[in-house]
């Protein structure tokens, strides 16, 4: 017997990875020999059928020999591919209060999982990045996750920065003035407002009796309000007291 067995090898096997280690691959290899029965032929392959094969291309080397010592060899390839994109874990809509004119600094956490890669193998990026200053209003944060095989997934969430802080009024203390005629007196005053999330020119200030008006004799309450572009409003009041100036009487001493 000088005839070596003939190997029957599978064509290239392609499979998707199921874990970071790759995929379990099973295959069938047979050999025939015109001079020997099947039970007289020994066939071995490395890696063996049922082995876990890594992502990429693995060559399986096989050999077979009969009882006379005639041997033949052959090989085939197993291609384990990663076609699964990572899954992003995104936060729900984030709502925060503005803390400055620019808005608010917002921190968030975005992660990704992938059955065929470990967390440190997945590149996660978002725009705007976490710990950015987000302006008042709604901002969409766009994120992506990509694995070493180039599989990519995308997603987004919203960050809402709201202005809920009312302006703070700076009101004068009680103003006292002397009447200049029977109608009273013209009184000027200054009312301002500050707001950590708006500039002074963005605040609308109004008072029931404007500065420079004629105030009647007696006590008048002036009610003022300050409102920002978000509709937050504060109110306050102060008093204007207009008095009749006492007449000066000159006494001549003889």
C-alpha positions as CSV (number, residue, x, y, z in Angstrom):
1,X,0.0,0.0,0.0
2,X,1.7,3.1,-1.2
3,X,-1.4,5.3,-1.7
4,X,-2.0,8.0,0.9
5,X,-5.5,8.8,2.0
6,X,-7.3,11.7,0.3
7,X,-8.6,14.5,2.6
8,X,-12.0,16.0,2.1
9,X,-11.7,19.5,3.6
10,X,-14.4,22.1,3.9
11,X,-14.3,25.4,2.0
12,X,-13.4,28.5,3.8
13,X,-15.7,28.8,6.9
14,X,-17.0,32.3,7.8
15,X,-18.7,33.0,11.1
16,X,-19.6,36.0,13.2
17,X,-17.9,36.5,16.6
18,X,-20.1,35.8,19.6
19,X,-17.7,36.9,22.3
20,X,-14.5,38.9,22.8
21,X,-12.7,35.5,22.3
22,X,-14.2,35.0,18.9
23,X,-16.6,32.1,18.0
24,X,-16.8,28.4,18.5
25,X,-16.3,26.7,15.2
26,X,-17.3,23.2,14.3
27,X,-16.4,21.5,11.1
28,X,-16.2,18.0,9.5
29,X,-13.1,16.6,7.8
30,X,-13.1,13.2,6.2
31,X,-10.5,11.0,4.3
32,X,-10.8,8.2,1.9
33,X,-8.3,5.6,0.8
34,X,-8.9,2.9,-1.9
35,X,-6.7,0.5,0.0
36,X,-8.0,0.9,3.5
37,X,-11.3,1.0,5.3
38,X,-12.4,4.2,7.0
39,X,-11.6,2.8,10.4
40,X,-8.0,2.3,9.3
41,X,-7.5,5.9,8.5
42,X,-6.5,8.4,11.2
43,X,-7.3,12.1,10.7
44,X,-6.2,15.0,12.9
45,X,-6.7,18.8,12.6
46,X,-5.4,21.8,14.5
47,X,-7.3,23.7,15.9
48,X,-9.8,20.9,16.5
49,X,-13.4,21.1,15.6
50,X,-15.3,22.8,18.5
51,X,-12.4,25.1,19.3
52,X,-12.9,28.9,19.9
53,X,-11.2,30.7,17.1
54,X,-10.4,34.4,17.4
55,X,-11.6,37.3,15.2
56,X,-9.6,37.2,12.0
57,X,-8.4,34.4,9.8
58,X,-7.2,31.1,11.2
59,X,-5.6,28.3,9.2
60,X,-6.7,24.8,10.2
61,X,-4.0,22.3,9.3
62,X,-5.1,18.7,8.9
63,X,-3.3,15.4,8.3
64,X,-4.4,11.9,7.6
65,X,-2.5,8.6,7.5
66,X,-3.3,5.0,6.9
67,X,-2.1,1.8,8.6
68,X,0.8,1.6,6.0
69,X,2.1,5.0,7.1
70,X,1.0,6.8,4.0
71,X,0.1,10.3,4.9
72,X,-1.4,13.4,3.3
73,X,-1.9,16.9,4.6
74,X,-4.2,19.9,3.8
75,X,-5.6,23.0,5.2
76,X,-8.5,25.3,5.1
77,X,-9.3,28.7,6.6
78,X,-11.8,29.9,9.2
79,X,-12.7,33.6,9.0
80,X,-14.3,34.9,12.2
81,X,-15.6,38.4,11.6
82,X,-16.9,41.1,13.9
83,X,-20.1,42.6,12.3
84,X,-21.8,43.7,15.5
85,X,-21.9,47.4,16.3
86,X,-21.6,48.5,19.9
87,X,-24.7,49.4,21.8
88,X,-24.7,52.9,23.3
89,X,-26.1,53.6,26.7
90,X,-27.3,57.2,26.6
91,X,-28.8,59.3,29.4
92,X,-32.4,60.5,29.2
93,X,-32.9,64.2,28.7
94,X,-30.9,66.2,31.2
95,X,-32.5,69.3,32.7
96,X,-30.4,71.8,34.7
97,X,-30.7,75.3,35.9
98,X,-28.5,78.0,34.4
99,X,-25.8,79.3,36.8
100,X,-24.2,82.0,34.7
101,X,-24.7,84.2,31.7
102,X,-23.2,81.4,29.6
103,X,-25.6,78.8,30.9
104,X,-24.5,75.8,33.0
105,X,-21.7,73.3,33.0
106,X,-23.2,69.8,32.4
107,X,-21.6,66.5,33.2
108,X,-23.0,63.2,31.8
109,X,-22.0,59.6,31.3
110,X,-22.2,57.7,28.1
111,X,-21.0,54.1,27.8
112,X,-21.2,51.3,25.2
113,X,-21.2,47.6,25.3
114,X,-20.4,45.0,22.6
115,X,-20.6,41.2,22.8
116,X,-17.4,40.8,20.9
117,X,-15.2,43.5,22.4
118,X,-14.3,44.7,25.9
119,X,-15.3,48.2,27.1
120,X,-11.7,49.5,26.8
121,X,-11.7,48.5,23.1
122,X,-14.7,50.6,22.2
123,X,-14.1,54.3,21.3
124,X,-17.0,56.5,22.6
125,X,-17.2,60.2,21.7
126,X,-19.8,62.9,22.1
127,X,-20.3,66.5,20.9
128,X,-20.5,68.7,22.9
129,X,-18.2,66.8,25.3
130,X,-19.1,66.3,28.9
131,X,-18.3,69.1,31.3
132,X,-19.0,71.6,28.5
133,X,-20.9,74.8,29.2
134,X,-24.3,74.5,27.7
135,X,-26.3,77.7,26.8
136,X,-29.8,78.3,28.0
137,X,-32.2,76.3,25.9
138,X,-32.1,72.8,24.4
139,X,-28.9,71.3,23.0
140,X,-28.6,68.0,21.2
141,X,-25.6,65.9,22.2
142,X,-24.5,63.5,19.4
143,X,-22.6,60.4,20.4
144,X,-21.0,57.5,18.6
145,X,-19.3,54.2,19.6
146,X,-16.9,52.3,17.3
147,X,-15.2,49.0,17.8
148,X,-11.8,47.9,16.4
149,X,-13.5,46.3,13.4
150,X,-15.0,49.6,12.4
151,X,-18.5,48.8,13.4
152,X,-20.2,52.0,14.5
153,X,-23.4,53.1,16.2
154,X,-24.7,56.5,16.9
155,X,-27.3,58.1,19.1
156,X,-28.2,61.4,20.8
157,X,-29.8,62.9,23.8
158,X,-30.8,66.4,24.9
159,X,-29.6,68.8,27.5
160,X,-32.0,71.5,28.6
161,X,-30.6,74.5,30.5
162,X,-33.4,76.5,31.9
163,X,-33.4,80.0,33.5
164,X,-35.6,79.8,36.6
165,X,-33.9,82.6,38.5
166,X,-35.8,85.9,38.9
167,X,-33.9,89.2,38.8
168,X,-33.1,90.9,42.1
169,X,-34.4,94.4,42.4
170,X,-32.3,97.2,43.9
171,X,-34.8,99.7,45.3
172,X,-34.2,103.0,47.0
173,X,-35.1,103.4,50.7
174,X,-38.0,105.7,51.5
175,X,-37.5,109.0,49.6
176,X,-38.6,112.2,51.4
177,X,-39.0,115.5,49.5
178,X,-40.5,118.9,50.1
179,X,-43.5,120.0,48.1
180,X,-42.8,122.7,45.6
181,X,-46.4,123.7,45.0
182,X,-49.9,122.5,45.6
183,X,-49.4,119.5,43.3
184,X,-46.5,118.1,45.3
185,X,-43.0,117.6,44.0
186,X,-41.1,116.1,41.1
187,X,-39.2,113.1,42.4
188,X,-36.4,111.3,40.6
189,X,-35.2,107.9,41.7
190,X,-33.1,105.0,40.3
191,X,-34.2,101.4,40.3
192,X,-31.9,98.7,38.9
193,X,-31.9,94.9,38.8
194,X,-29.3,92.1,38.6
195,X,-29.6,88.5,37.4
196,X,-26.8,85.9,37.4
197,X,-28.1,84.5,34.1
198,X,-28.8,87.7,32.2
199,X,-27.1,91.0,31.5
200,X,-28.7,94.3,32.7
201,X,-29.8,95.2,29.2
202,X,-31.8,92.0,29.0
203,X,-33.9,92.9,32.1
204,X,-37.2,94.8,31.7
205,X,-37.8,97.1,34.7
206,X,-41.0,99.1,35.2
207,X,-42.5,101.0,38.1
208,X,-46.1,102.1,38.7
209,X,-45.1,105.8,38.9
210,X,-42.0,106.5,36.7
211,X,-39.0,108.5,38.0
212,X,-39.4,112.2,37.3
213,X,-43.2,112.1,37.9
214,X,-45.0,114.6,40.1
215,X,-45.8,112.9,43.4
216,X,-48.6,114.4,45.5
217,X,-48.3,115.6,49.0
218,X,-48.3,112.6,51.4
219,X,-47.0,109.1,51.1
220,X,-47.1,107.2,47.8
221,X,-46.1,103.6,47.3
222,X,-44.1,102.9,44.2
223,X,-44.4,99.3,43.0
224,X,-41.7,98.0,40.7
225,X,-41.1,94.8,38.7
226,X,-38.1,93.3,36.9
227,X,-38.5,90.5,34.3
228,X,-35.9,88.5,32.4
229,X,-36.3,87.1,28.8
230,X,-37.4,83.7,30.3
231,X,-40.4,85.4,32.1
232,X,-39.0,85.2,35.6
233,X,-40.2,88.2,37.5
234,X,-39.6,89.8,40.9
235,X,-41.5,92.8,42.4
236,X,-40.8,95.2,45.2
237,X,-41.9,98.6,46.5
238,X,-40.6,101.7,48.2
239,X,-42.3,104.9,49.5
240,X,-42.1,108.5,48.4
241,X,-43.1,111.0,51.1
242,X,-43.8,114.5,50.0
243,X,-44.1,117.0,52.8
244,X,-45.3,120.5,53.0
245,X,-42.4,122.7,53.8
246,X,-43.0,124.7,57.0
247,X,-43.0,128.4,56.5
248,X,-40.2,130.3,58.0
249,X,-41.4,133.2,60.2
250,X,-38.9,136.0,60.9
251,X,-39.2,137.5,64.4
252,X,-37.8,140.9,64.9
253,X,-36.7,141.6,68.5
254,X,-37.1,145.3,69.4
